[in-house]
Amino acid sequence: MHAVDMPFSYVIGGFGPWAAALMMLAAVQSEYLHRGALSRCALGFALLGAGLVANGWSDPAARWPILTLALAAVVGTAVIYRALRQLVGARPTRMPRLALEVALPCLALLPAWTAGPRSFALTFHVLCLAVSLGIAWTVRRALVAPRNTAEAAVAVILLLYAGTWVYALYAMLRHDGPEHRHLLYVEPPFLAGYAVLYALLPLLVGVLVFNLANARLHHRLRRHANTDDLTGLMTRRALLEQAGPWQDDVLERGRQPVVLLLDVDHFKPINDTHGHERGDEVLRAVSDRLAGTLRAGTPLARWGGEEFLVLMDVASLDQAAAAAERMRAAVAERPFASGESRLKVTTSIGVSAWPAGVDLAQAVANADAALYSAKREGRDQARMAGPA
Ligand SMILES: Nc1nc2c(ncn2[C@@H]2O[C@H](COP(=O)(O)OP(=O)(O)OP(=O)(O)O)[C@@H](O)[C@H]2O)c(=O)[nH]1
């Protein structure tokens, strides 16, 4: 066999696996990491691996190393594919089934191989084109209307990828001469390079994909743990995590940290009279109104059932009292619509300074004591705690 049309072989040998690798990465990035996209990428890898093996077979010196490396690459791809499916929560594919899925199209190459290099190359190109069209189908949304850069990148890569195979077919059909019979053939030194590429690439991509998928899962879990489902405010946990560094920063800027604890008055009767769902609506509306009185970035958490906690930096405690009054008024001034009826909702608020060297738990306990006296003295009011 001769090496012919080197740049072309180079494109097929070099671009194909990278395109498949990028596809896998983009699939993770763009949230359409699903069975269809993944299995077609895995198939793309396997097919290219099979093409490489067939190529290497013609060179006795390269035969066994290439065979071993390419098989390792195929197995590596299958393992990564399976792990990824588990990561995204899909039922794990059974290995024999996956092996069959990937092996069948590769086996289709066998009869073509025995029929001669030209029919082999032709079959190979048709299969690869089918795979690239298959991938295009699974990610068609990215092609038609990409929503972000990752999706736009997928569209470009796919077009190049499919274009490579279309061109390969065109070139094969147009040139019947012997020099175009072995479009897959690559010189042994390059072949060895590709073989290493095949063996390393799935590993490399696997590590990248795992990291990306892990980072995304981690981010999602953190967001779930730190966001209150009902109100969208931060949870107690999230506020506790931020509180220490927040206090350091406020003190450094020469301002005073204060804690405001708010509790919706007579909330139980709202639930009992209007139902739990209406109660939920009221909690959401209260949290919106509270947030509306605060500067963006002020830590506001849902502290418990109908309790909210605010960390605020002020120049003086008078400012904190004024802010508490604003929050109280924002809730009390207009009734909340609940179906046909209007619900008047009020809050009681306890405010406490949170000076340096005092635990947040202590400051919250002081605010809670102030809140308790606000409740005792008739509710719908804010009370300042004694010195912390
Ligand atoms: N709808 C709804 N109700 C909740 C939620 N979390 C806690 N609650 C209810 O909030 C009510 C709190 O009632 P209490 O602690 O007795 O206080 P209250 O009726 O507000 O009276 P005071 O605080 O003394 O003014 C309880 O009935 C809880 O079931 C929630 O997420 N949604």
Ligand as a Chemical Component Dictionary entry (heavy atoms), coordinates in Angstrom:
data_LIG
# 
_chem_comp.id                   LIG 
_chem_comp.type                 NON-POLYMER 
_chem_comp.pdbx_formal_charge   0 
_chem_comp.three_letter_code    LIG 
# 
loop_
_chem_comp_atom.comp_id 
_chem_comp_atom.atom_id 
_chem_comp_atom.alt_atom_id 
_chem_comp_atom.type_symbol 
_chem_comp_atom.charge 
_chem_comp_atom.model_Cartn_x 
_chem_comp_atom.model_Cartn_y 
_chem_comp_atom.model_Cartn_z 
_chem_comp_atom.pdbx_ordinal 
LIG N1  N1  N 0 -47.496 27.188 54.731 1  
LIG C1  C1  C 0 -46.378 26.978 55.427 2  
LIG N2  N2  N 0 -46.441 26.979 56.764 3  
LIG C2  C2  C 0 -45.320 26.785 57.486 4  
LIG C3  C3  C 0 -44.092 26.543 56.858 5  
LIG N3  N3  N 0 -43.141 26.372 57.811 6  
LIG C4  C4  C 0 -43.773 26.522 58.997 7  
LIG N4  N4  N 0 -45.082 26.774 58.819 8  
LIG C5  C5  C 0 -46.139 26.978 59.812 9  
LIG O1  O1  O 0 -45.908 28.202 60.486 10 
LIG C6  C6  C 0 -46.671 28.142 61.697 11 
LIG C7  C7  C 0 -45.893 28.854 62.792 12 
LIG O2  O2  O 0 -46.759 28.951 63.844 13 
LIG P1  P1  P 0 -46.332 29.416 65.291 14 
LIG O3  O3  O 0 -44.890 29.151 65.529 15 
LIG O4  O4  O 0 -47.317 28.814 66.265 16 
LIG O5  O5  O 0 -46.460 30.955 65.310 17 
LIG P2  P2  P 0 -47.533 31.970 64.757 18 
LIG O6  O6  O 0 -48.863 31.360 64.508 19 
LIG O7  O7  O 0 -46.915 32.680 63.600 20 
LIG O8  O8  O 0 -47.694 32.947 65.969 21 
LIG P3  P3  P 0 -46.659 34.012 66.507 22 
LIG O9  O9  O 0 -45.297 33.688 65.956 23 
LIG O10 O10 O 0 -46.707 33.866 67.980 24 
LIG O11 O11 O 0 -47.144 35.322 66.057 25 
LIG C8  C8  C 0 -46.907 26.674 61.996 26 
LIG O12 O12 O 0 -48.280 26.405 61.832 27 
LIG C9  C9  C 0 -46.143 25.945 60.896 28 
LIG O13 O13 O 0 -46.816 24.768 60.454 29 
LIG C10 C10 C 0 -44.073 26.501 55.424 30 
LIG O14 O14 O 0 -43.047 26.305 54.776 31 
LIG N5  N5  N 0 -45.236 26.738 54.751 32 
# 
loop_
_chem_comp_bond.comp_id 
_chem_comp_bond.atom_id_1 
_chem_comp_bond.atom_id_2 
_chem_comp_bond.value_order 
_chem_comp_bond.pdbx_ordinal 
LIG N1  C1  SING 1  
LIG C1  N2  DOUB 2  
LIG C1  N5  SING 3  
LIG N2  C2  SING 4  
LIG C2  C3  DOUB 5  
LIG C2  N4  SING 6  
LIG C3  N3  SING 7  
LIG C3  C10 SING 8  
LIG N3  C4  DOUB 9  
LIG C4  N4  SING 10 
LIG N4  C5  SING 11 
LIG C5  O1  SING 12 
LIG C5  C9  SING 13 
LIG O1  C6  SING 14 
LIG C6  C7  SING 15 
LIG C6  C8  SING 16 
LIG C7  O2  SING 17 
LIG O2  P1  SING 18 
LIG P1  O3  DOUB 19 
LIG P1  O4  SING 20 
LIG P1  O5  SING 21 
LIG O5  P2  SING 22 
LIG P2  O6  DOUB 23 
LIG P2  O7  SING 24 
LIG P2  O8  SING 25 
LIG O8  P3  SING 26 
LIG P3  O9  DOUB 27 
LIG P3  O10 SING 28 
LIG P3  O11 SING 29 
LIG C8  O12 SING 30 
LIG C8  C9  SING 31 
LIG C9  O13 SING 32 
LIG C10 O14 DOUB 33 
LIG C10 N5  SING 34 
# 
